[in-house]
Amino acid sequence: MDTNLETNYTGQIISQVLRNWDNEVAHVNRMFNKYPDEIYMQQVAPGRNSAWYILGHLAATTDAMLPQSFAGELIYPDIAPFLYTSEKTLSVKANIQYLRRCWVDITNHFSKETRRFSSSEWMQRHALTSQEDFARDPGRNRLNLLMSRTAHLRYHLGQIALLTPTNAGI
């Protein structure tokens, strides 16, 4: 029996969180390779965002996680407006192929960089938390950032799941 597995609970939990993130990323990849490109330009439901915008938003959110988790700099700063601008006022006009490439590049880079973190590095503060706030609440760490962004990803996957060729008018 591997006693390291029995006693390294923090490492086990971190591995589970990383696997969950990887699974959600793979799910996004499948969703955005499921239909012809024009489907993704449609709103996922009446009055909601388009799948194109959601992909840009997810890519920008994940790109921002690099500096937030001290894992690197933004890879695609040109898509940052997807993070803080509504689809109606967004001036960025990236096509779906470009956003797919951004998403894949960013998620691959994020996975590579964060796999280098030790358990203790995962438990360190993220850049959105001051030293003072972290001293009061050490749960505001890099792992918590990843868990909250995984939940955010899952929320938007639920929106994308509403998109079908039928409700997109195709």
Order of alpha helices (4+ residues) and beta strands (2+ residues): alpha-alpha-alpha-alpha-alpha-alpha-alpha-alpha
